[in-house]
Amino acid sequence: MTIILWGKTVVAYNSQADRDSIIPSLIESKQIIAQDFDKVEIKTTPLKNNIYMLQGEGGNIAVSVGKDGILMIDSEYAPLSTKIMAAIEKISDQPIRYLVNTHYHSDHTGGNENFAKAGALIIAHENVPKQMKIAHSFPILSLEMPVAPTDALPKITFDDTINFNVNDHQIHGFRVAPAHTDGDIILHFVNENIVHTGDLFFNGIYPFIDIGVGGSVQGMISGIDKILPLCNDETLIIPGHGPLGNKKELITFQEMLKTVNQRVKDGIAKNMTLDDLIKAKTIDDLQETWGKGFFNSDQFLTITYQGLTKN
């Protein structure tokens, strides 16, 4: 099955023939299929000093509220924009002025167009619009990501660091070297001791890593090394996916990545193929703890292997 997710349309089909028959009929009838999103509810969690975490079906959102208007981090999928806006309106009647993307994937940027049309200025690392202008295919997810609408593209970009002084919140944003993608940024609410990691942290589950644009398990490990010095035992960590986390959980996630990376590297050094590693049940012992999300152990082993052998 392949799923196309962008704009306001969600289409699932089981074959190329299905695709060829479904897509033209959708275009002709202008129907919007978003059944998977109809039942999604947006959960709002107050954190500290008018900072909130919103969770729906996609990347976790952070919201800064105050006299300067709303600053939000990531926008999830477009079909959820109305629900997200409604959830924010329950927090504040201020307009959404700024939208910061942690990376380019459509589960974090899919709502960009809707929020831009509502008045938000979109900000991201300079590689984000470059990737959004290109169609991407993710076979391991059975996912196609089309070119983003022009209005969805970030209007302000940066190459290394960016600072916001909004709503009495000092927010430091910085890029990490290719990890989950080639345009990952971390957002640190300095005085509140809150960090939004984007998809460098999947709390409690195996992560997706975008090997096609330079991501890798080693890059994820190194990226987390940049986050940990910001954290102490009281830090609230908003992961890209999963529940609100803490430093201990981030370290546990990184240790899992190190374990998988080393085991696969050891296998490659012994000239083991991907099939050999799977048959040897190289990381099957991690399945119970980490394999209940997007991927099972064989799939994450595949991602790790592909990253290590890409070049």
C-alpha positions as CSV (number, residue, x, y, z in Angstrom):
1,M,0.0,0.0,0.0
2,T,1.2,3.5,-0.8
3,I,0.0,6.6,1.0
4,I,0.3,10.1,-0.4
5,L,0.2,12.8,2.2
6,W,0.4,16.5,1.3
7,G,-1.9,19.4,1.1
8,K,-5.5,18.3,2.0
9,T,-5.6,14.9,0.4
10,V,-4.9,11.5,1.9
11,V,-5.1,8.6,-0.6
12,A,-4.4,5.0,0.1
13,Y,-4.1,2.5,-2.7
14,N,-2.8,-1.0,-3.1
15,S,-1.4,-1.0,-6.6
16,Q,-0.4,1.2,-9.5
17,A,-3.6,0.3,-11.2
18,D,-5.5,1.5,-8.1
19,R,-3.5,4.7,-8.2
20,D,-4.2,5.3,-11.9
21,S,-7.9,4.9,-11.4
22,I,-8.3,6.7,-8.1
23,I,-6.2,9.9,-8.6
24,P,-8.0,11.1,-11.8
25,S,-11.4,10.6,-10.2
26,L,-10.3,12.6,-7.2
27,I,-9.1,15.4,-9.4
28,E,-12.3,15.4,-11.4
29,S,-14.6,15.3,-8.4
30,K,-12.4,17.5,-6.2
31,Q,-13.1,15.1,-3.3
32,I,-10.9,15.2,-0.2
33,I,-10.2,11.8,1.4
34,A,-9.1,12.3,5.0
35,Q,-10.9,9.5,6.8
36,D,-7.9,8.6,8.9
37,F,-7.9,12.2,10.3
38,D,-11.7,12.5,11.1
39,K,-11.3,10.7,14.5
40,V,-8.1,12.4,15.5
41,E,-8.3,14.6,18.6
42,I,-5.7,17.2,19.5
43,K,-4.4,16.8,23.0
44,T,-3.1,19.9,24.7
45,T,-0.6,19.7,27.5
46,P,0.4,22.8,29.5
47,L,4.2,22.8,30.2
48,K,5.6,26.0,31.7
49,N,5.1,29.8,31.5
50,N,2.5,29.7,28.6
51,I,4.3,27.0,26.6
52,Y,2.2,24.0,25.5
53,M,2.6,20.8,23.7
54,L,0.0,19.7,21.2
55,Q,-0.3,16.1,19.9
56,G,-2.5,14.8,17.1
57,E,-1.4,12.6,14.2
58,G,2.0,13.6,13.2
59,G,4.9,15.5,14.7
60,N,4.4,16.9,18.1
61,I,3.8,20.7,18.2
62,A,5.1,23.3,20.7
63,V,3.2,26.5,21.2
64,S,4.5,29.8,22.8
65,V,1.6,32.1,23.9
66,G,1.8,35.7,24.8
67,K,1.5,39.4,23.9
68,D,3.5,39.0,20.7
69,G,1.1,36.4,19.3
70,I,1.5,32.7,18.9
71,L,4.7,31.0,17.9
72,M,4.3,27.3,17.0
73,I,6.8,24.7,16.2
74,D,5.7,22.3,13.4
75,S,2.2,22.0,11.8
76,E,1.4,18.2,11.4
77,Y,-0.8,17.2,8.5
78,A,-3.0,19.7,6.6
79,P,-6.3,17.9,7.3
80,L,-5.7,18.6,11.0
81,S,-5.1,22.3,10.6
82,T,-8.7,23.3,11.6
83,K,-8.5,21.1,14.7
84,I,-5.1,22.5,15.6
85,M,-6.3,26.1,15.2
86,A,-9.3,25.3,17.4
87,A,-7.1,23.8,20.1
88,I,-4.8,26.9,20.0
89,E,-7.9,29.2,20.2
90,K,-8.8,27.5,23.5
91,I,-5.4,28.6,24.8
92,S,-5.3,32.1,23.4
93,D,-7.2,34.5,21.1
94,Q,-3.8,35.9,19.8
95,P,-3.1,35.3,16.1
96,I,-0.6,32.7,15.0
97,R,2.3,34.8,13.8
98,Y,5.2,32.4,13.5
99,L,5.6,28.8,12.5
100,V,9.0,27.1,12.8
101,N,9.6,23.8,11.1
102,T,12.1,21.3,12.7
103,H,12.6,19.6,9.3
104,Y,10.9,19.1,5.9
105,H,8.8,15.9,6.3
106,S,5.1,16.4,5.7
107,D,4.0,15.1,9.1
108,H,5.7,18.3,10.4
109,T,5.1,20.7,7.5
110,G,1.8,19.4,6.0
111,G,-0.2,22.2,7.6
112,N,2.2,25.0,6.5
113,E,0.0,26.2,3.7
114,N,-3.1,26.6,5.9
115,F,-1.2,28.4,8.6
116,A,0.6,30.7,6.2
117,K,-2.8,31.7,4.6
118,A,-3.9,32.4,8.2
119,G,-1.0,34.9,8.6
120,A,1.9,32.8,10.0
121,L,5.4,33.5,8.9
122,I,7.2,30.2,8.3
123,I,10.8,29.8,9.4
124,A,13.2,26.8,8.9
125,H,16.7,25.7,8.1
126,E,17.7,26.6,4.6
127,N,17.6,23.0,3.4
128,V,14.0,22.6,4.3
129,P,12.5,24.5,1.4
130,K,15.0,22.9,-0.9
131,Q,13.7,19.4,0.0
132,M,10.0,20.6,0.0
133,K,10.5,21.6,-3.6
134,I,11.4,18.0,-4.5
135,A,9.1,14.9,-4.6
136,H,10.4,12.2,-2.3
137,S,9.7,8.5,-2.0
138,F,10.1,6.5,1.2
139,P,9.7,2.8,0.2
140,I,10.1,1.5,3.8
141,L,7.1,3.6,4.8
142,S,5.2,2.9,1.5
143,L,5.0,6.7,1.3
144,E,5.2,9.2,-1.5
145,M,5.7,12.9,-0.6
146,P,4.9,15.2,-3.5
147,V,6.3,18.7,-4.1
148,A,4.9,21.1,-1.5
149,P,2.6,24.0,-2.4
150,T,4.4,27.3,-2.8
151,D,2.6,28.8,0.1
152,A,3.8,26.0,2.3
153,L,7.5,26.9,1.9
154,P,9.4,28.7,4.6
155,K,9.9,32.4,3.9
156,I,12.8,32.9,6.3
157,T,15.7,30.5,6.5
158,F,19.0,30.3,8.3
159,D,22.1,28.2,8.0
160,D,23.3,27.6,11.6
161,T,21.6,29.3,14.5
162,I,18.6,31.5,15.1
163,N,17.2,33.3,18.2
164,F,13.7,34.4,19.0
165,N,12.6,36.7,21.8
166,V,8.9,36.1,21.7
167,N,6.3,36.3,24.5
168,D,9.1,36.8,27.1
169,H,10.5,33.4,25.9
170,Q,14.1,33.2,24.8
171,I,14.2,30.5,22.2
172,H,17.6,29.4,20.8
173,G,17.4,27.3,17.6
174,F,20.4,25.5,16.0
175,R,21.0,23.1,13.3
176,V,22.6,19.7,13.8
177,A,24.6,18.0,11.1
178,P,22.6,15.5,9.0
179,A,20.8,13.2,11.4
180,H,17.1,12.5,10.8
181,T,17.3,14.6,7.6
182,D,19.8,17.2,6.3
183,G,17.8,20.2,7.8
184,D,17.1,19.2,11.4
185,I,17.0,22.0,14.0
186,I,16.6,21.9,17.8
187,L,14.6,24.6,19.6
188,H,15.6,25.4,23.2
189,F,13.3,27.4,25.5
190,V,16.3,28.6,27.5
191,N,14.6,30.0,30.7
192,E,11.9,27.4,30.8
193,N,14.2,24.4,30.5
194,I,12.2,23.0,27.6
195,V,13.7,21.4,24.4
196,H,11.9,20.5,21.2
197,T,14.0,17.9,19.5
198,G,12.1,17.5,16.2
199,D,12.6,13.9,15.0
200,L,16.0,13.4,16.6
201,F,14.0,11.8,19.4
202,F,11.2,9.2,19.0
203,N,10.3,8.6,22.6
204,G,9.9,4.8,23.2
205,I,9.9,3.6,19.5
206,Y,12.3,3.0,16.7
207,P,12.7,6.2,14.6
208,F,12.4,6.8,10.9
209,I,15.7,8.1,9.4
210,D,15.8,9.7,6.0
211,I,18.8,8.0,4.5
212,G,18.0,9.5,1.1
213,V,18.9,13.0,2.2
214,G,21.9,12.1,4.3
215,G,20.3,10.9,7.5
216,S,21.9,8.1,9.5
217,V,21.8,6.4,12.8
218,Q,25.3,7.8,13.6
219,G,24.0,11.2,12.7
220,M,21.2,10.8,15.1
221,I,23.6,9.7,17.8
222,S,25.8,12.7,17.2
223,G,22.8,15.1,17.1
224,I,21.6,13.9,20.5
225,D,25.1,14.6,21.8
226,K,24.4,18.3,21.0
227,I,21.1,18.2,22.9
228,L,22.1,16.5,26.1
229,P,24.3,19.4,27.4
230,L,21.1,21.5,27.4
231,C,19.3,19.1,29.7
232,N,19.2,18.3,33.3
233,D,16.9,16.1,35.4
234,E,14.2,18.8,35.3
235,T,14.2,19.4,31.5
236,L,11.0,18.8,29.6
237,I,11.7,17.3,26.2
238,I,9.2,17.5,23.4
239,P,10.1,14.6,21.1
240,G,9.2,14.5,17.4
241,H,7.0,11.6,18.2
242,G,5.8,9.9,21.4
243,P,5.0,11.3,24.8
244,L,6.6,14.2,26.6
245,G,10.1,13.0,27.6
246,N,13.0,13.7,29.9
247,K,16.8,13.5,29.8
248,K,16.8,9.9,31.1
249,E,14.5,8.8,28.3
250,L,16.6,10.6,25.7
251,I,19.7,8.9,26.9
252,T,17.9,5.5,26.8
253,F,16.9,6.2,23.2
254,Q,20.4,7.2,22.2
255,E,21.8,4.0,23.9
256,M,19.4,1.9,21.8
257,L,20.7,3.7,18.6
258,K,24.3,3.0,19.7
259,T,23.6,-0.6,20.3
260,V,21.9,-1.2,16.9
261,N,24.5,0.8,15.1
262,Q,27.4,-1.2,16.6
263,R,25.8,-4.6,16.1
264,V,25.1,-3.8,12.4
265,K,28.6,-2.4,11.9
266,D,30.1,-5.6,13.5
267,G,28.0,-7.7,11.1
268,I,29.1,-5.7,8.1
269,A,32.7,-6.1,9.2
270,K,32.1,-9.9,9.0
271,N,30.8,-9.5,5.4
272,M,27.2,-10.2,6.5
273,T,24.5,-9.1,4.1
274,L,21.2,-7.5,5.2
275,D,19.5,-10.9,4.9
276,D,22.2,-12.5,7.0
277,L,21.7,-9.9,9.7
278,I,18.0,-10.4,9.7
279,K,18.2,-14.2,9.8
280,A,20.7,-13.9,12.6
281,K,18.1,-11.9,14.6
282,T,20.7,-9.3,15.2
283,I,18.4,-6.9,17.1
284,D,15.3,-9.0,17.8
285,D,15.9,-8.7,21.5
286,L,15.0,-5.0,21.2
287,Q,11.6,-5.7,19.6
288,E,9.5,-5.8,22.7
289,T,10.8,-2.4,24.0
290,W,11.2,-0.5,20.7
291,G,9.3,-2.2,18.0
292,K,5.7,-1.2,18.8
293,G,5.7,2.0,16.7
294,F,6.4,2.8,13.1
295,F,8.9,-0.1,12.6
296,N,9.7,-3.6,13.9
297,S,13.3,-4.7,14.5
298,D,13.8,-6.0,11.0
299,Q,12.7,-2.8,9.4
300,F,14.9,-0.6,11.7
301,L,17.8,-3.0,11.1
302,T,17.2,-2.4,7.4
303,I,17.4,1.4,7.8
304,T,20.6,1.2,9.8
305,Y,22.2,-1.2,7.3
306,Q,21.3,1.1,4.4
307,G,22.8,4.1,6.1
308,L,26.0,2.3,6.9
309,T,26.4,0.9,3.4
310,K,25.1,3.8,1.4
311,N,28.5,5.0,0.3
